[in-house]
Amino acid sequence: MITSSSLKHLRIPFSLFLMPVFLFALALTPNHNEGRLLLVFLALHLFLYPSSNGYNSFFDKDEESIGGLKHPPKVTPDLYWLSQVFLLVALVLGAMISWSFASMLLVYAFVSMAYSHPSIRIKKYPWASWFIAGFFQGYFTFAMTYAGLSNLGWDVVLRPHVVIPGLLTSLMLWGNYPLTQVYQHREDSRRGDHTLSIKLGIKGTFIFSAFFFALTGAAFVWYFLDRNQVEVIWIYLGAMAPIMLFFLIWFGFVNSNPEKYASYSWAMGMNSISALILNAFFIYYFLENTQILQVFGF
């Protein structure tokens, strides 16, 4: 029997936070096909990501707040099998496009499993977990999405027109990833997971993320300049402004009282505003790149 607890641990709405990677790949894909678009979206956001969430929750057995759940319910045994069913559905959807795309989904799933499984548990290694999470949720997912949308094979992973924007998505995630850990120090320490945020300290986490946010912004500006899309730069900077304002306000509060403000509510606020604005920006970028806006006279 599937329990309501297990359904909650899938955290399907949390997939919204990873949607900018999908939209960026969609914006740069030259061969759009409605059927492939739907299959890729469903495979990733409705099945693969929730499968990963559920699998990780099963082994973490968190008692305090986690991403998308302020009060996570007690984990039940059916969560493990439910996560595997969701993975199977993702693979079937992927195979409807190509075996290459399905195998990419499987590689992502294996890395995700290794992140939390006790026999490997990448999560307990601060720098390795930071790099691997950012690489696979960013660069690899971008390449995988691009391959699925265009019905291409594994060779797309090393193509320059995929490598550069893929690395840009990883930069975004490498900056944000430690911020998702600032409110979990106590529980991560209890389990023996030495996360990067614990290693850096709360204030050090914010300084580290600020550096990567600045690096990411500069890299995106360079990317748009290289593509002769000067007008997009101003839209991008305008989109980033409220995100950075929220970050700086949060950092100011954390400096005054780290224990109070390095909290779940603030971290989810940062994630939410980032996801909503970046999703909106990449939808605009998709419309701009495909010249749909020009068709309607914009």
N, C-alpha and C positions, 0 to 999 in steps of 0.2 A: 504494500500500500504506500502511495506517495503522501508524505505528510506536508502540512502547510509550512513547517519549518524548512524542509528541503527546498520547496519552491522559493521561499524567501532568500535562501542562501545562493540560489542561482543569480540573483541580483541582475536581472535582465535590464532594468532601466540604466544600470551602471555602464552599459555598453555605449551610452551616449557620449561618455568621456573619451572614448577611443575613436569616435566617428570622424574627427577631423582627418585622420590618416586615410580613411576610405575616401573621403570627399576630395582630398588633395590628389590621390591617385586617379580618381574619376575625372578630375579637371584636366589631367595631363594625358589621359588615354585617348588615342586618336581614333580607335575603332569601337564606337559605342553600339551596344546591342542590348535591347531592353530585357531580353530573357537572361543573358549573362549577368547583367546588372542586378536583377532581382535575386538570382541564385547566389551571387557573391555576397550581397548584403545579408540575406537570410543565413547563409552558412556561417558568416563571421559574427554578426551582431545578435542573432536570435539563438544560435546554437553553440558555436565554438567558444565565444567569450563566456557565456553562462556556464558551459561545461567546465571551463577553467576555473571560474569563480567557485562553483560547487565543489570541485575536486580539492582545491586549495583549502576551502572552509572545512572540508571533511577531516583533513589532516591537521589543520591549525587548531580547530576546536576553540576558537576565540570566545572569551567571556566578556570582553570589553568591545568598544566600538571598532568597526572595520569599515572599509570603503563601501558606502551605500546602505549600511545598517548601523544605526546608532546603538540599538540594543539587539544584538544578534541572538536568535533563539538557539536553544540547545541542539547540537547536531545529532541526527538520527542515522542509523545504518543505511537507510534507503538512499541517502544523499549520494553515496559513492556510486551506486548503480544508476541513479538518475543522471549523474554527470557523464557516465559512460554512454548512456542512451543518447544524450544530447550530442556527444562527440560522434557517435555513429551516424546520426542524422546529418551532421555537418559534413562528414566524409561522403555520404551518399549524394548530398547536394553538390559537393565539389566534383565528384566523379561524373555528374551529369554535364559538367563543362569539359573536364579532361582529367586523366589520371595524374598528370603533372600537378595540377592545382590541388587535387585531393591529397597528394603526397606532401605538398607544402603545408596544408592544414594539419596533417599528421605530425610533421616535424614540429610545428608550433605547439601542438598539444603535448608532445613528449617533453619539450623544454619546459612548458608550463607545469607539467607533472613533477619534473625534477626540481622545480623551484620549491615545492612544499613537501615532497615525499621524504620521510625520515631517513631513508637509506642514502639519499644524496643531499637533499635540502639546501639548494643554492642560496636560499633566503638567509642562512646564517653567516654567509660570507659577504661582508659589506660592499667591497668594491666589485666583486664578481657579480653579485645580484643586481647592483646598480647598472653595470654595463650590459648584462644579459637582458634584463627587463627592458631597458631602453632600446637596445638593438633589435630585439624580436618584436616588441610592440610598435616600434618605429620602422626602421629600415626594412626588416624582413617582412612585416605586415604590408608595408607600402609595395614592395616588390611582388609579394604574393597577390595582393589585390589587383595590381596592374596586370599580372599574368592572367588572373582569372577573368578580368574584364575584357582583355584582348585575346584570350584563348592562346596564350603563349606558354613556352616551357621554362625549365629551370635556367636556361641561359640568360633570361631577362634579368636575373639577379645581378649580373655583372655588366649590364649595358650602362654606359655613362649617363644616358638620359633618365635612367632609373636610379643609379647610384647617388647622384647629387641630391635630388629631392628626397630620396629615401633617408639620407644622412641628416637632412634638415628636420625630418620628423623625429629622428632619434635625438637630435639636439633639444627639441622641445621637451621630450619625455625625460631626458637626462637632467634637465633643469627642474622639472616638476616632481620627479619621482621621490627625492628625499623629503619634500614637503608633505607627502602622503604618509610619512612615517613619524612625524613630530609628536603626534598624540598617542602613539603606540609604544613609547619607550618602556613603560612598566611591563606591559604584557610581553613584548618581544624579549625583554631581559629575562623575564620569568621562564621563558621557553629556551633560553640560550641562543636566541637569534641576534647576532651582533650587526644590526642594520647600519647602513651608512649614516643615517640621522643620529643614531646613538654615538657612533664614532666621532662625528663632527660636533655634536652638541646642538642644542636648540638654536642658539644664535649663529653658530657656525653653519648650520643647515641653511639658514636664510641667506647668509653671505655667499655660500656656495651656489645656491639657486639663483641669486641675483647675478652672479658672474655668467652663468649659463644662459639666463634670460637675455643678457646684453649680447652675448656671443650669438645666440639664435637670431635676435633681431638684426644684427649686422649681417649675418649670413643670408637671411631672407632678402634684405635690401640688395645685397650683391647679386643674388639669384634673379631678382626681378629686373635689375639694371642690365644684367647679362642677356636677358630676354627682351630688352627694349620695352619694358612695361613700366615706365616711370609713373604713370597714373595709378598703377596698382600699389606702388610703394606708399603713397599717401593714404590710400584706403587701409592698407595693412597697418601702418603706424597709428592711424585713427582707431582701428580695432584693438590694437595692443594697449592703447592709453588707459582705458578703464581697468584692464587686467592688471597693469603695472601699478595703477593707483590703489587698487584693492590690496595688492601685495605690499606696497609701502606702508599703507595704513596698518595692515596686520603686523608687519615687522615692527612698527612703532609701538604697538600695544605689547607685542612679545618682549621688546626691550624693557618695558616697564614692569611686566609681570609674566615671565615665561610659563610658570605653572598654570596660570589661569587662561592665557590666550593661545598657547600651543595646544589647541583643542580640536576635537572632531568637527564642531560646528564651523570654525574658521577654515579648517582644511577643506571641508566639503563646499564651503562658500567659494573658496579659491578655485576648486575643481569645477564647480557649476558655472561660475561666470566665465572661466576660461573655455569650457566646452561650448557653451551657448554662443559666445562671440566668435570663436574660431570656426565653429560649424557654419555660422552665418557668413563669415569671411570666405571660406572655401566654397560655399554654395555660390557666392558672388563670383569667385575666381573661375569656377566651372562655367557659369553663364558667360563670363567675359571671354574665356578661352575658346568656347564653342561658338561665340558670336551670336548667341541667342538674344542677348540684350539689344544688339544692333538691329536684329530682325524686327523687334518691336519698337524701334526708334529711340532707344536709350543710349 
